[in-house]
Amino acid sequence: MSHSRSKHSFRTRAIHVGNEVDPQTGAVVPPIHLASTFRQPGAGEWGDFDYSRSGNPTRSNLQSTLTSLEGGCGSLAFSSGMAAIHGVTMMLSTGDHVLAGCDLYGGAYRLLHKICSRSGIDVTLVDMTDTGAVEAAIQPNTKLIWAETIGNPRLSIPDLPSLAKIAKSRGVRIGVDNTFGTPSLIRPLECGIDIVMHSATKYLGGHSDCLGGTLSVADQILFDELYYIQNATGAVLDPLSCFLVSRGLKTLDLRVREQSATSLKLAVWLQQHPQVKSVLYPGLETHPQHAVAKELLNGGFGAIVTFELDAGIKETAKVCETTSLFHLAVSLGAVESLIEQPATMSHASYDAADRAKFGITDGLIRLSVGLESYEDLQADLEQAIAAARAK
Ligand SMILES: *Cc1c(COP(=O)(O)O)cnc(C)c1O
């Protein structure tokens, strides 16, 4: 089905692929299939679906949509983003080595350092924007390179085509977490990346009302290997959440473009604010990888803005506690704006030494910019920064 519709644009495919009219009723929204098991045509004969861990029509629909959007040969929906990353790391064996970005989601850091390490898997963190450093850090036992299309929380942007080339030449698989980038702005499989992962909890779902994770790949053998792991270990996405993510995908492109536009305006305003030391946003010329971002990202620079206040840990926390529209919460990528302090919240699972080494300072604030109006969001930040200063 996705083939016959591949001539359509991204936005059209997001609405139509995987959302075919129900042949039985004509419903324009496919029904949600809650069945855990499916009646078979005969003993030892199998229909399209047999047991919902192995396959479910609602999950298949979501996977088809996503495959069409990411441009691969197949996708898998997991119970959370972490379950999806864990699915990738389960391809590794004792003695293998992982090279991961130093600007890494806190949960991925924890999975690699505190769980994978128990199976004798070694991890090295490296600055993924420094391709020379990446190449130099590859060891004979390196089996996986793991990067983020837009890093977290410092919003570093690796040159994905170069990383893919290095990985290929050294015979190492490369996966990227595209949660911050979204297929609306960047499609890593088209850059030669082997595995694209999403926390569907964020932009794909887009409404802070479900958890989910996905993997998309362009190689059938790799897909089969990941499917085998998922079916054997069981962290699949439930049908109701699959439906919610499918619904979210229909507006992904519109949301991400609008949120990116508001983010750029907020970043420009923050940059001239006297209490703000620095602003990290890929759309600003001052961002260290602005040129790479302009080349790789299409239609916006994402909707996460990180900035550093000229303040200590307490005053920074106060600002985060004083906004009214920006909710003080981890997570990101939804219609409502969120604010958080990486040092005490999203990146608290980093060791203190690694936080200091990788620039996750006490004055850092991360915004997830939602769909509220720019004027309201700017006024909310302005009053919060002023109120914390007055204390
Ligand atoms: C949230 C997030 C994850 C983890 O996803 P969950 O759905 O919370 O398990 C991984 N990577 C990034 C970049 C995230 O923002």
Ligand as a Chemical Component Dictionary entry (heavy atoms), coordinates in Angstrom:
data_LIG
# 
_chem_comp.id                   LIG 
_chem_comp.type                 NON-POLYMER 
_chem_comp.pdbx_formal_charge   0 
_chem_comp.three_letter_code    LIG 
# 
loop_
_chem_comp_atom.comp_id 
_chem_comp_atom.atom_id 
_chem_comp_atom.alt_atom_id 
_chem_comp_atom.type_symbol 
_chem_comp_atom.charge 
_chem_comp_atom.model_Cartn_x 
_chem_comp_atom.model_Cartn_y 
_chem_comp_atom.model_Cartn_z 
_chem_comp_atom.pdbx_ordinal 
LIG C1 C1 C 0 11.971 10.495 25.940 1  
LIG C2 C2 C 0 13.154 10.129 25.148 2  
LIG C3 C3 C 0 13.603 8.798  25.094 3  
LIG C4 C4 C 0 12.946 7.684  25.866 4  
LIG O1 O1 O 0 11.652 7.459  25.471 5  
LIG P1 P1 P 0 10.493 6.916  26.465 6  
LIG O2 O2 O 0 9.321  6.864  25.587 7  
LIG O3 O3 O 0 10.398 7.896  27.594 8  
LIG O4 O4 O 0 10.958 5.577  26.951 9  
LIG C5 C5 C 0 14.707 8.525  24.311 10 
LIG N1 N1 N 0 15.342 9.504  23.619 11 
LIG C6 C6 C 0 14.944 10.778 23.655 12 
LIG C7 C7 C 0 15.695 11.804 22.880 13 
LIG C8 C8 C 0 13.847 11.135 24.422 14 
LIG O5 O5 O 0 13.471 12.429 24.468 15 
# 
loop_
_chem_comp_bond.comp_id 
_chem_comp_bond.atom_id_1 
_chem_comp_bond.atom_id_2 
_chem_comp_bond.value_order 
_chem_comp_bond.pdbx_ordinal 
LIG C1 C2 SING 1  
LIG C2 C3 SING 2  
LIG C2 C8 DOUB 3  
LIG C3 C4 SING 4  
LIG C3 C5 DOUB 5  
LIG C4 O1 SING 6  
LIG O1 P1 SING 7  
LIG P1 O2 DOUB 8  
LIG P1 O3 SING 9  
LIG P1 O4 SING 10 
LIG C5 N1 SING 11 
LIG N1 C6 DOUB 12 
LIG C6 C7 SING 13 
LIG C6 C8 SING 14 
LIG C8 O5 SING 15 
# 
